[in-house]
């Protein structure tokens, strides 16, 4: 499988802050140093003894090489609930002891990944029971053994961890060198459509079937967080204890979102390091801007701009940022607004990641008739149960900025 480089590329959602500086969705992450850091849930059995679940996360890897364990609950090869590890250039996904599926995976350091592990013990075959999605793309797994219809309950009890293979209190190895942005655990197997709808928006916490979630925003990015010795998930079902972490400074701590851009006035800056930069003019078909190869670009004219970053064979391009000096505003061309689930069945959520800004929305049917409207701050839930099946237009207005979206009703 070649390096993942989907059309939306960096999956960067930016929002308007009152200061005029834009910040990312899930802007605070947690960094593991690849040496001995990991996140310990204790012997929590949220994934053990289950017939169905989904685990999804946003993650960034600092290196395209190395062996590491992303999530695991095990203390030996024959006492294992779940393990997702990268070894010898492939992802190995274990579900109960020796049974597993694997696929090739070489990460790009310039990319933020959305991973989803979907388990359905009622499935007829291995590929029905255990699925792995990378950025919403279902991977073709080669299986060994038969995936059990119920996930294993470890005995003696093993700790659930993020960031290493944990073989007991004094034996850890295969540490992740990278950052986690969000973790969500569901009590049912998400469909591919549902997985794709989850790539961008953070969970709100009130979704049906959501067992637990972490936004990893429990501390100050890059600040002194040494007083935080543990933190709970949004549902209060799980508690994470950071192990061997400095909890202070720019690594081994809560940190800013990796591989992102920020805007201040007419200056756009990429926080990616160790890469080459090329700024692009989105308005003119992503035309290269000659000579603009620094981490920051100062726009000299109104327009829309993006940065292409390259590291080895990995190439990604940011979201376009619209600079408008005439009105004194800087807006984003691509989504600062999230609409989900999409397609919708009963309720649709319209969410903005602005800070305290009032937005106005209208939902129109194919005839142009407005069938729902209102205003909100941050998010609103719209009852769509009475909408006829079909495609709808959603218009969201924030000051002088107007965003148009499409919504499908099942």
VOGULO-52306 format. One record per residue: y, x, z of N, C-alpha, C in turn; residue in three letters. Coordinates in steps of 0.05 Angstrom, whole numbers, padded with zeros to 5 digits, always signed. Each point is the difference from the previous one (the first is absolute). Layout:
N
YXZYXZYXZAla/...
***
This chain:
410
-00024+00017+00000+00024-00017+00000+00025+00018+00000Unk/+00019-00006-00018+00023+00017-00001+00020-00007+00023Unk/+00020+00016+00003+00019-00005+00021+00014-00027-00003Unk/+00003-00014+00022+00012-00027-00001+00030+00003-00005Unk/+00010-00015-00019+00028+00002-00007+00008-00027-00011Unk/+00000-00022+00016+00004-00027-00011+00028-00004-00010Unk/+00004-00023-00014+00025-00005-00014+00024-00001+00019Unk/-00004-00010+00024+00023-00002+00018+00006+00026+00013Unk/-00019+00020-00003+00004+00027+00008+00004+00003+00030Unk/+00024+00005+00009+00003+00009+00028-00003-00023+00021Unk/-00001-00024-00009-00001-00023+00018+00022+00002+00020Unk/+00025+00004-00010+00023+00003+00018+00015-00026+00000Unk/+00001-00012+00024+00017-00024+00003+00024+00008+00017Unk/+00023-00003-00010+00024+00007+00015+00015-00025+00007Unk/+00016+00002+00022+00015-00024+00009+00029+00008+00006Unk/+00017-00020-00001+00029+00006+00005+00005-00001+00030Unk/+00011+00021+00010+00009+00001+00028+00030-00004+00001Unk/+00010-00009+00022+00029-00006+00002+00017+00025-00004Unk/-00012+00023+00004+00016+00025-00003+00003+00008-00029Unk/-00015-00013-00018+00001+00007-00028-00021+00021-00007Unk/-00015+00010+00020-00022+00018-00005-00026-00015-00001Unk/-00016+00005-00019-00024-00016-00004-00024+00013+00014Unk/-00017-00016+00012-00023+00010+00014-00025-00014-00011Unk/-00023+00013+00004-00025-00011-00011-00014-00020+00018Unk/-00015-00017-00012-00020-00016+00014-00018+00020+00014Unk/-00010-00008+00024-00017+00017+00017+00011+00029+00001Unk/+00026+00002+00008+00014+00025-00002-00008+00020+00021Unk/-00013-00008+00022-00010+00018+00020-00030+00001-00003Unk/-00011+00025-00004-00029+00005-00002-00008+00018+00023Unk/-00026+00006+00001-00010+00019+00020-00014+00023-00015Unk/+00007+00025+00008-00009+00024-00014-00022+00013+00016Unk/-00022+00008-00013-00021+00015+00012+00000+00028-00014Unk/-00003+00021+00016+00005+00027-00010-00023+00013-00014Unk/-00024-00012-00001-00022+00011-00013-00015+00022+00015Unk/+00010+00005+00024-00013+00021+00017-00017-00012+00022Unk/+00011-00017+00016-00016-00013+00021+00011-00028+00008Unk/+00020-00010-00014+00011-00027+00006-00019-00022-00008Unk/-00002-00021+00016-00013-00025-00008+00009-00022+00017Unk/-00006-00025-00008+00008-00024+00014-00025-00014+00010Unk/-00001-00005+00026-00025-00009+00013+00003-00028+00010Unk/-00018-00018-00009+00000-00028+00009-00019-00004+00024Unk/-00013+00020+00009-00020-00003+00020-00025-00014-00012Unk/-00016-00012+00017-00025-00012-00010+00003-00029-00009Unk/+00023-00005-00011+00006-00028-00010-00019-00007-00023Unk/-00013-00023+00002-00019-00009-00020+00011-00021-00019Unk/+00025+00003-00007+00012-00019-00018-00014-00002-00027Unk/-00014+00022-00008-00014+00001-00026-00030+00000+00004Unk/-00010+00000+00024-00028+00002+00005-00013-00027+00005Unk/-00025-00003-00009-00015-00025+00003+00012-00023-00016Unk/+00013+00007-00022+00013-00020-00017-00014-00003-00027Unk/+00002-00024-00011-00011-00005-00027+00021+00001-00022Unk/+00026-00001+00008+00021+00001-00019+00025+00013+00013Unk/+00014+00016-00016+00027+00009+00009+00013+00015-00024Unk/+00026+00004+00003+00015+00017-00018+00017+00019+00016Unk/+00000+00025-00007+00018+00020+00012+00018+00011-00023Unk/+00026-00002+00004+00018+00010-00020+00021+00018+00013Unk/+00011+00018-00015+00019+00019+00010+00017+00011-00022Unk/+00024+00010+00008+00016+00017-00017-00002+00029+00011Unk/-00004+00019-00018-00004+00027+00009+00010+00019-00021Unk/+00010+00023+00009+00009+00022-00017-00014+00025+00008Unk/-00009+00015-00020-00014+00025+00005+00018+00024-00008Unk/+00001+00020+00018+00016+00023-00005-00013+00020-00019Unk/-00025-00004-00006-00014+00019-00017-00020-00015-00018Unk/-00005+00012-00023-00019-00012-00019-00028+00011+00005Unk/-00003+00018+00019-00026+00013+00006-00007-00006+00029Unk/-00024+00009+00007-00009-00002+00028-00019-00023+00005Unk/-00014+00002+00022-00018-00021+00009+00012-00012+00026Unk/-00001-00027+00002+00012-00013+00023-00011-00028+00003Unk/+00002-00011+00024-00009-00027+00005+00024-00017+00006Unk/+00003-00021-00015+00023-00018+00002-00003-00020+00022Unk/-00023-00012+00002-00007-00018+00022-00029+00002+00006Unk/-00007-00002+00025-00029+00003+00007-00006-00010+00028Unk/-00024-00011+00003-00011-00006+00026-00029+00009+00000Unk/-00005+00023+00012-00026+00013+00000-00001+00022+00021Unk/-00024+00007+00009-00002+00025+00015-00024+00016-00010Unk/-00014-00011-00021-00021+00016-00013-00006-00014-00027Unk/-00015+00013-00017-00007-00012-00026-00017-00025+00003Unk/-00013-00004+00022-00018-00023+00004+00012-00020+00020Unk/+00026+00003+00006+00014-00018+00018+00028-00004-00010Unk/+00002-00017-00020+00025-00001-00016+00006-00029-00007Unk/+00025-00009+00006+00008-00027-00008+00013+00001-00028Unk/+00020+00017-00002+00015+00003-00026+00012+00028-00001Unk/+00000+00011-00024+00013+00026-00005+00011+00000-00028Unk/+00025+00007-00004+00011+00006-00027+00009+00029+00002Unk/-00013+00017-00016+00008+00028+00001+00001+00011-00029Unk/+00017+00021-00003+00000+00014-00025-00015+00026+00004Unk/-00020+00005-00017-00016+00023+00002-00008+00009-00028Unk/+00004+00026-00006-00008+00011-00026+00011-00015-00023Unk/+00026-00008+00002+00013-00013-00023-00006-00030-00003Unk/-00012-00013+00019-00007-00028-00003+00005-00015+00027Unk/+00005-00026-00003+00000-00018+00023-00028-00009+00006Unk/-00008+00003+00025-00026-00010+00010+00006-00022+00020Unk/-00010-00024-00005+00004-00023+00017-00026-00008+00012Unk/-00003+00005+00026-00025-00007+00014+00003-00026+00015Unk/-00020-00017-00001-00001-00024+00015-00027-00001+00014Unk/+00000+00006+00026-00025+00000+00016-00018+00023-00008Unk/+00001+00022+00016-00018+00022-00002-00001+00014-00027Unk/-00023+00001-00013-00002+00017-00024+00008-00015-00026Unk/+00006-00025+00001+00005-00015-00025+00029+00004-00008Unk/+00005+00006-00026+00027+00006-00008+00003-00004-00030Unk/+00025+00000-00009+00008+00001-00028+00021+00022-00003Unk/+00001+00011-00024+00019+00022-00004+00012-00002-00028Unk/+00024+00012-00003+00014+00002-00026+00018+00025+00001Unk/+00006+00011-00023+00017+00023-00002+00028-00007+00009Unk/+00014+00018+00014+00028-00005+00008+00014+00027+00004Unk/+00021+00005-00015+00017+00023+00003+00029-00011+00004Unk/+00011+00003+00024+00026-00012+00006+00023+00015-00013Unk/+00021-00014-00005+00026+00013-00008+00018+00000+00024Unk/+00012+00024+00005+00018+00002+00023+00026-00016-00004Unk/+00006-00007-00025+00024-00014-00006-00003-00030+00003Unk/-00023-00010+00008-00006-00028-00001-00006-00012+00027Unk/+00008-00024+00005-00008-00016+00023-00022-00019-00008Unk/-00022+00001+00014-00024-00016-00008-00003-00024+00018Unk/-00009-00022-00012-00009-00023+00014-00031-00001-00002Unk/-00014+00002+00022-00029-00001+00000-00009-00025+00014Unk/-00021-00012-00011-00012-00024+00012-00030+00002+00000Unk/-00013-00002+00023-00029-00001+00003-00007-00029+00005Unk/-00016-00011-00017-00007-00029+00001-00030-00002+00005Unk/-00008-00013+00022-00028-00003+00007-00008-00029+00002Unk/-00021-00007-00014-00011-00028+00001-00030+00002+00001Unk/-00011-00001+00024-00029+00002+00004-00016-00022-00012Unk/+00013-00022-00009-00015-00022-00013-00004+00005-00030Unk/+00011+00022-00010-00003+00006-00029-00029+00006-00008Unk/-00006-00005-00025-00027+00003-00010-00008+00029-00005Unk/+00019+00017-00007-00006+00027-00007+00019+00019+00015Unk/-00006+00026-00002+00018+00020+00013+00029-00003-00009Unk/+00003-00003-00026+00028-00002-00011+00014-00025+00008Unk/-00016-00021+00007+00012-00025+00010+00008+00003+00030Unk/-00016+00016+00014+00004+00003+00029+00022+00020+00008Unk/+00003+00021-00016+00019+00021+00008+00017+00008-00024Unk/+00026-00002+00003+00019+00006-00021+00022+00018+00010Unk/+00010+00017-00018+00022+00017+00006+00021-00003-00022Unk/+00025-00007+00008+00022-00002-00018+00020+00022+00005Unk/+00009+00013-00021+00021+00020+00001+00024-00011-00016Unk/+00022-00006+00013+00023-00012-00013-00008-00025-00015Unk/-00017-00016+00012-00008-00026-00012-00021+00002-00021Unk/-00009+00024-00007-00020+00004-00021-00027+00003+00013Unk/-00019-00018-00007-00027+00002+00011-00014+00025-00011Unk/-00011+00016+00019-00013+00024-00008-00030-00005-00005Unk/-00012+00014-00019-00028-00001-00005-00015+00018+00019Unk/-00014-00011+00019-00014+00016+00020-00029+00005-00008Unk/-00009+00024+00004-00028+00006-00003-00013-00002+00028Unk/-00021-00016+00003-00010-00006+00026-00025+00016+00007Unk/-00003+00005+00026-00025+00012+00011-00008-00018+00023Unk/-00026-00010-00001-00009-00018+00021+00009-00028-00006Unk/-00005-00018+00019+00008-00028-00002+00020-00007+00021Unk/+00023-00009-00009+00022-00007+00019-00010-00024+00018Unk/+00002+00004+00026-00010-00020+00019+00016-00026-00002Unk/-00012-00022+00009+00014-00026+00000+00017-00003+00025Unk/-00002+00018+00019+00017+00000+00024+00007+00029+00007Unk/+00025+00005+00006+00008+00027+00006-00012+00009+00027Unk/-00007+00025+00001-00015+00011+00023+00018+00002+00025Unk/-00012-00007+00023+00013+00004+00026-00011+00026+00011Unk/+00017+00020+00003-00009+00026+00009-00011+00000+00028Unk/-00021+00015+00005-00011+00003+00027-00012+00028+00001Unk/+00010+00018+00017+00023-00005+00018+00026-00006-00015Unk/+00019-00013+00013+00024-00010-00013+00016+00024-00011Unk/+00009-00003-00025+00016+00020-00013+00029-00010-00002Unk/+00019+00019+00000+00028-00007-00002+00007-00005-00029Unk/+00017-00020-00004+00012-00005-00027+00025+00018-00002Unk/+00002+00015-00021+00023+00019-00002+00011+00000-00029Unk/+00025+00008-00002+00013+00006-00025+00005+00030-00001Unk/-00007+00014-00022+00010+00027-00004-00020+00022+00005Unk/-00025-00006+00008-00019+00021+00003-00028-00012+00002Unk/-00021+00017-00002-00027-00007+00007-00004+00006+00030Unk/-00005-00021+00015-00002+00003+00029-00030-00002+00008Unk/-00010+00022+00010-00028+00001+00008-00004+00002+00030Unk/+00020-00010+00014-00001+00001+00029+00025+00012+00012Unk/+00003+00000+00026+00025+00008+00013+00010+00028-00007Unk/-00018+00018-00006+00008+00028-00005-00006+00010-00028Unk/-00009-00018-00017-00008+00008-00027+00013-00017-00021Unk/+00022+00010-00012+00014-00013-00022+00003+00020-00023Unk/+00000-00010-00024+00003+00017-00024+00010-00017-00022Unk/+00005+00012-00023+00010-00014-00024+00025-00015+00005Unk/+00022+00014+00007+00025-00013+00008+00017-00006-00025Unk/+00014-00023+00001+00018-00008-00021+00026+00015+00002Unk/+00010+00011-00022+00026+00012-00002+00017-00020-00016Unk/+00014-00017+00013+00015-00021-00014+00012-00020+00019Unk/+00007-00023-00011+00014-00021+00016-00012-00027-00005Unk/+00000-00016+00021-00009-00028-00001+00025-00018+00002Unk/+00002-00020-00018+00024-00018+00001-00006-00027+00010Unk/-00024-00010-00004-00007-00026+00011-00030-00002+00000Unk/-00011-00014+00020-00028-00006+00002-00003-00030+00007Unk/-00017-00014-00015-00004-00028+00005-00030-00006-00002Unk/-00010-00016+00019-00028-00008+00001-00002-00030-00001Unk/-00017-00010-00019-00003-00029-00005-00029-00008+00006Unk/-00004-00025+00007-00027-00009+00007-00015-00012-00023Unk/+00010+00005-00024-00014-00010-00024+00004+00019-00023Unk/-00017-00002-00021+00003+00019-00023+00022-00009-00018Unk/+00021+00015-00003+00022-00006-00018-00011+00002-00029Unk/+00010-00018-00017-00006+00001-00028+00018+00022-00013Unk/-00006+00007-00025+00016+00020-00013+00029-00010-00003Unk/+00004-00025-00006+00027-00011-00002+00014+00002+00026Unk/-00013-00006+00022+00012+00002+00027+00007+00029+00007Unk/-00018+00019-00008+00005+00028+00005+00025+00008-00016Unk/+00003-00008-00025+00023+00008-00015+00026-00012+00011Unk/-00002-00024+00011+00024-00012+00012+00007+00013+00026Unk/-00017+00017+00011+00005+00014+00025+00010+00029-00004Unk/+00002+00009-00025+00007+00028-00004+00028+00005+00010Unk/+00019-00018-00005+00028+00005+00007+00008-00011+00028Unk/-00003-00026+00006+00012-00010+00024-00015+00009+00025Unk/+00015+00005+00021-00011+00004+00026-00011-00027+00011Unk/-00021+00001+00016-00009-00025+00012+00021-00010+00020Unk/+00002-00026+00003+00019-00012+00019-00012-00003+00027Unk/-00026-00004+00001-00014-00003+00026-00011-00028+00004Unk/+00009-00019-00016-00009-00028+00004-00018-00010-00022Unk/-00010+00019-00017-00017-00008-00022-00027-00009+00010Unk/-00012-00019-00014-00027-00010+00007-00020+00023-00004Unk/-00017+00003+00020-00022+00019-00002+00008+00029+00007Unk/+00025+00004+00008+00009+00027+00007-00009+00006+00029Unk/-00017+00020+00003-00010+00007+00027+00019+00019+00015Unk/+00010+00020-00014+00017+00020+00012+00015+00015-00021Unk/+00023+00011+00007+00016+00015-00019+00018+00020+00015Unk/+00006+00022-00013+00018+00020+00010+00020+00007-00022Unk/+00026-00001+00006+00020+00009-00019+00008+00029+00006Unk/-00009+00012+00022+00006+00027+00007+00030+00005+00002Unk/+00014-00021+00011+00029+00002+00004+00006+00000+00030Unk/-00019+00011+00016+00003-00001+00029+00018+00021+00011Unk/+00008+00020-00016+00016+00021+00010+00024+00006-00019Unk/+00015+00020+00007+00023+00008-00016-00009+00022-00020Unk/+00005-00005-00025-00008+00019-00021+00012+00028+00005Unk/-00017+00020+00005+00009+00027+00005+00012+00005+00027Unk/+00000-00020+00017+00012+00002+00027-00019+00009+00021Unk/+00010+00000+00025-00017+00007+00023-00015-00025+00009Unk/-00025-00002-00007-00017-00023+00007-00022+00008+00020Unk/+00005+00022+00015-00020+00010+00018-00007-00020+00022Unk/+00017-00019+00005-00006-00019+00021-00019-00022-00009Unk/-00006-00001-00027-00018-00019-00011-00028+00012+00001Unk/-00016-00009+00019-00027+00011+00002-00021-00019-00012Unk/+00008-00025-00006-00017-00019-00014+00018-00023-00010Unk/-00010-00016-00019+00015-00023-00010-00019-00021-00010Unk/+00008-00025+00004-00017-00022-00008+00006-00009-00029Unk/-00020-00013-00012+00004-00013-00025+00016-00026+00003Unk/+00008-00011-00022+00017-00024+00001-00013-00024+00012Unk/-00027-00001+00000-00015-00022+00012-00008+00006+00028Unk/+00003+00024+00009-00009+00008+00027-00030+00002+00003Unk/-00014+00001-00022-00029+00002+00001-00010+00029+00003Unk/+00015+00019-00012-00007+00028+00000+00023+00016+00012Unk/-00007+00022+00012+00019+00020+00010-00007+00027-00011Unk/+00020+00014-00011-00004+00026-00011+00011+00021+00019Unk/-00016+00021+00005+00009+00023+00016+00002+00024-00019Unk/+00024+00011-00005+00002+00024-00016-00013+00023+00014Unk/-00017+00015-00014-00014+00022+00012+00011+00027-00012Unk/+00006+00018+00018+00008+00028-00008+00026+00001-00015Unk/+00016-00021+00001+00024-00002-00016+00025+00009+00015Unk/+00018+00014-00014+00025+00009+00012+00018-00022+00008Unk/+00001-00021-00016+00018-00024+00005+00029+00009+00002Unk/+00007+00021-00014+00028+00009-00001+00003+00017-00025Unk/+00022-00004-00015+00004+00016-00024-00009-00014-00025Unk/-00001+00015-00022-00004-00012-00026-00029-00001-00009Unk/-00018+00010+00017-00029-00003-00005-00014-00008+00026Unk/-00025-00009-00003-00015-00008+00024+00016-00019+00017Unk/+00011-00021-00013+00019-00017+00014+00005-00024-00018Unk/+00016-00019+00010+00011-00021-00017+00020+00013-00019Unk/-00001-00006-00025+00017+00013-00020+00011-00020-00020Unk/+00019+00009-00016+00010-00017-00022-00022-00004-00021Unk/+00003-00022-00015-00019-00006-00021+00000+00024-00020Unk/-00024+00009-00008-00001+00022-00019+00005-00010-00029Unk/+00007+00018-00017+00004-00005-00029+00017-00025-00004Unk/+00025+00003+00008+00019-00023-00002+00027+00010-00010Unk/+00017-00020-00006+00028+00007-00007+00019-00016+00018Unk/+00024+00011+00003+00020-00014+00015+00026+00001-00016Unk/+00018-00018+00006+00025-00002-00015+00023-00001+00019Unk/+00020+00016-00004+00025+00000+00016+00023+00002-00019Unk/+00014-00022-00004+00022-00001-00020-00012+00003-00027Unk/+00009+00020-00015-00011+00004-00027-00019+00024-00001Unk/-00010+00009+00023-00019+00022+00002-00027-00010+00006Unk/-00020+00006-00017-00027-00008+00004-00016+00025+00007Unk/-00017-00001+00020-00014+00024+00010-00030-00007+00003Unk/-00017+00018-00010-00029-00001+00004-00007+00017+00024Unk/-00018-00011+00017-00009+00017+00023-00026+00015-00005Unk/-00010-00001-00025-00023+00015-00007+00007+00030-00001Unk/-00018+00016+00011+00004+00029+00001-00022+00015-00015Unk/+00006+00024-00009-00019+00016-00014-00008-00010-00027Unk/+00018-00016-00012-00005-00012-00026+00023+00008-00019Unk/-00003-00007-00026+00022+00002-00019+00011-00028-00005Unk/+00026-00001-00005+00014-00025-00003+00011-00002-00028Unk/+00001-00025-00011+00014-00006-00024+00011-00028+00002Unk/+00027-00002+00000+00012-00026+00003+00002-00014-00027Unk/-00003-00026+00000-00003-00016-00024+00021-00022+00000Unk/+00008-00008-00024+00018-00022-00004-00016-00025-00008Unk/-00004-00018+00020-00017-00024-00005+00012-00018-00021Unk/+00026-00001+00000+00014-00019-00019-00006+00007-00029Unk/-00004+00026-00005-00005+00009-00028-00029+00009-00003Unk/-00018-00017+00008-00028+00005-00005-00011+00024+00015Unk/+00009+00005+00025-00009+00022+00016+00005+00027-00014Unk/+00023+00001-00013+00008+00025-00013+00006+00022+00020Unk/-00009+00024-00006+00005+00023+00017+00030+00006+00002Unk/+00009+00005+00024+00028+00008+00004+00001+00030+00000Unk/+00011+00013-00020-00001+00029-00003+00011+00014+00024Unk/-00014+00020+00010+00009+00017+00021-00003-00011+00028Unk/-00008-00025+00003-00002-00012+00026-00029+00003+00011Unk/-00004+00022+00013-00027+00007+00009-00001+00008+00029Unk/+00019-00010+00016+00001+00005+00028-00010-00024+00016Unk/-00004+00003+00026-00010-00022+00016+00020-00023+00002Unk/+00026+00006-00004+00020-00021+00000+00014-00002-00027Unk/+00009-00025-00006+00015-00004-00024+00025-00016+00007Unk/+00023+00009-00009+00025-00014+00004+00007-00014-00026Unk/+00000-00026+00001+00005-00016-00024+00030+00001-00006Unk/+00006+00006-00025+00028+00002-00009+00009-00025-00015Unk/-00018-00018-00004+00006-00025-00014-00018-00022+00010Unk/+00009-00025-00002-00016-00022+00008-00026-00001-00017Unk/-00022-00007+00013-00025-00001-00015-00023-00002+00019Unk/-00024+00003-00011-00025+00000+00016-00015+00026-00004Unk/-00009+00012+00022-00011+00027-00001-00026+00001+00017Unk/-00017+00019-00009-00025+00005+00014-00006+00030+00000Unk/-00018+00009+00017-00008+00028-00001-00030+00001-00006Unk/-00007+00019-00018-00028+00006-00006-00006+00026+00016Unk/-00022-00001+00016-00007+00024+00015-00028+00009-00010Unk/-00003+00026-00001-00024+00012-00011-00010+00021+00019Unk/-00026+00000+00005-00014+00020+00016-00026+00006-00014Unk/-00003+00022-00013-00024+00006-00015-00004-00020-00022Unk/-00023-00014+00000-00005-00020-00020+00008-00028+00009Unk/+00011-00002+00024+00008-00027+00011+00029-00005-00007Unk/+00005-00023-00013+00027-00008-00007+00004-00029+00009Unk/+00022-00005+00014+00007-00027+00008+00030-00004-00004Unk/+00008-00025-00003+00028-00007-00004+00008-00022+00020Unk/+00024+00004+00011+00010-00019+00021+00009-00026-00012Unk/+00005-00019+00017+00014-00024-00008+00028+00006-00010Unk/+00010-00016-00019+00027+00004-00010+00021-00010+00021Unk/+00020+00015+00004+00022-00007+00018+00025-00005-00017Unk/+00012-00023+00005+00024-00008-00015+00025+00009+00015Unk/+00017+00016-00013+00025+00010+00012+00023-00016-00013Unk/+00017-00012+00016+00022-00015-00010+00025+00007+00016Unk/+00014+00020-00009+00024+00009+00015+00023-00020-00003Unk/+00000-00016-00022+00021-00019-00004+00002-00021+00022Unk/-00024-00008+00009-00001-00021+00021-00004+00012+00028Unk/-00005+00027+00000-00005+00013+00025-00027-00006+00012Unk/-00019-00009-00017-00026-00007+00010-00021+00016-00016Unk/-00022+00005+00014-00023+00013-00012-00024-00018+00004Unk/-00013-00008-00021-00023-00019+00003-00024+00011-00015Unk/-00022-00013+00005-00025+00008-00011-00009-00019-00022Unk/-00009+00011-00022-00009-00017-00022-00027-00012+00005Unk/-00017+00015+00014-00027-00010+00004-00005-00004+00030Unk/-00022-00014+00007+00001-00020+00022+00008+00011+00027Unk/+00023-00010+00009+00007+00001+00028-00009-00026+00013Unk/-00009-00019-00016-00010-00026+00009-00030-00001-00005Unk/-00015-00010+00020-00029-00004-00003-00006-00029+00002Unk/-00017-00010-00018-00010-00027+00000-00030+00000+00001Unk/-00012-00012+00021-00029+00001+00003-00009-00023+00018Unk/-00025-00008-00002-00019+00008-00020+00008-00010-00028Unk/-00009+00013-00020+00007-00008-00027-00024+00007-00018Unk/-00015-00020-00009+00004-00029+00000+00001-00012+00029Unk/+00013-00023+00002+00003-00013+00026-00017-00026+00000Unk/-00011-00007+00023-00015-00025+00002+00016-00020+00017Unk/+00007+00007+00024+00014-00019+00018+00028+00009+00008Unk/+00002+00025+00010+00026+00010+00009+00006+00026-00014Unk/+00025+00004-00007+00009+00025-00012+00021+00012+00018Unk/-00001+00026+00004+00019+00015+00016+00019+00015-00019Unk/+00026-00003+00005+00020+00016-00014+00012+00018+00021Unk/-00003+00026-00006+00008+00020+00021+00019+00020-00012Unk/+00022+00005+00015+00019+00021-00007-00001+00021+00022Unk/+00005+00025-00008+00000+00021+00021+00028+00009+00004Unk/+00019-00018-00004+00028+00005+00006+00003-00002+00031Unk/+00023+00010+00010+00005-00001+00028+00020-00021+00006Unk/-00009-00023+00009+00017-00022+00009+00017-00013-00022Unk/-00008+00003-00025+00016-00011-00022-00011-00028-00008Unk/+00018-00019-00003-00008-00027-00008-00005-00001-00030Unk/-00022-00011-00008-00008-00003-00028-00004-00029-00006Unk/+00005-00007-00025-00004-00028-00010-00021+00000-00021Unk/-00018-00020+00001-00022-00001-00020-00001-00027-00013Unk/-00011+00000-00024-00006-00025-00015-00027+00004-00014Unk/-00017-00020+00001-00025+00000-00015+00001-00022-00020Unk/-00004+00008-00026+00003-00020-00022-00027-00002-00014Unk/-00005-00025-00009-00025-00004-00016+00005+00007-00029Unk/-00021-00002-00017+00003+00008-00028+00021-00016-00016Unk/+00009-00023+00011+00020-00016-00013+00028+00008+00009Unk/+00002+00019+00018+00026+00009+00010+00010-00016+00024Unk/-00016-00018+00010+00008-00017+00023-00004+00015+00026Unk/+00020+00001+00017-00002+00013+00026-00017-00018+00018Unk/-00022+00010+00009-00018-00017+00017+00000+00010+00029Unk/+00012+00023+00006+00003+00010+00027+00022+00019+00001Unk/+00016+00000+00021+00022+00019+00003+00006+00002+00030Unk/+00017+00020+00006+00008+00004+00028+00011+00028+00003Unk/+00005+00008+00025+00010+00027+00005-00016+00011+00024Unk/+00000+00026+00003-00015+00013+00021+00010+00028+00005Unk/-00008+00011+00022+00005+00027+00007-00027+00014+00005Unk/-00005+00020-00015-00025+00016+00001-00024-00014-00013Unk/-00007-00025+00008-00023-00013-00013+00001-00030+00006Unk/-00014-00014-00018-00003-00029+00003-00027-00008-00011Unk/-00010-00022+00011-00026-00011-00009+00005-00027-00013Unk/-00009-00002-00025+00005-00025-00016-00027-00015-00003Unk/+00001-00025+00006-00024-00017-00004-00003-00006-00030Unk/-00021+00011-00012-00005-00004-00029-00024-00017-00005Unk/-00010-00013+00021-00025-00016-00003+00004-00023-00019Unk/+00024-00010-00003+00005-00023-00018+00008+00009-00028Unk/+00002+00026-00006+00007+00009-00026-00023-00004-00020Unk/+00006-00008-00024-00021-00003-00021-00008+00028-00008Unk/-00025+00004-00009-00009+00026-00009+00017+00010-00024Unk/+00007+00025-00001+00016+00011-00022+00017+00023+00009Unk/+00017+00009-00018+00017+00023+00004+00028-00009+00008Unk/+00011+00012+00021+00026-00008+00010+00019+00024+00000Unk/+00026-00005-00003+00021+00020+00002+00012+00000+00028Unk/+00003+00024+00011+00013+00002+00027+00025+00017-00003Unk/+00022-00011+00008+00026+00014-00001+00009+00005+00028Unk/+00006+00026+00006+00010+00008+00026+00027+00013-00004Unk/+00020-00009+00015+00027+00011-00002+00008+00012+00026Unk/+00010+00025-00001+00012+00013+00023+00027+00011-00008Unk/+00021-00013+00008+00027+00008-00009+00002-00002-00030Unk/+00006+00023-00013+00003+00001-00029-00026+00007-00014Unk/-00021+00006+00016-00026+00007-00012-00018-00024-00003Unk/-00012-00003-00023-00019-00022-00005-00026+00013-00009Unk/-00022-00009+00013-00027+00009-00007-00016-00024-00010Unk/-00014+00004-00022-00017-00021-00011-00029+00008+00002Unk/-00017-00019+00010-00028+00005+00003-00016-00023-00013Unk/-00025+00006-00005-00019-00021-00010-00020-00006+00023Unk/-00008-00025+00002-00020-00008+00020-00019-00019-00013Unk/-00026+00004+00004-00021-00017-00011-00011-00017+00022Unk/-00002-00026-00006-00013-00019+00019-00028-00007-00011Unk/-00020+00005+00017-00027-00006-00007-00004-00030-00003Unk/
***
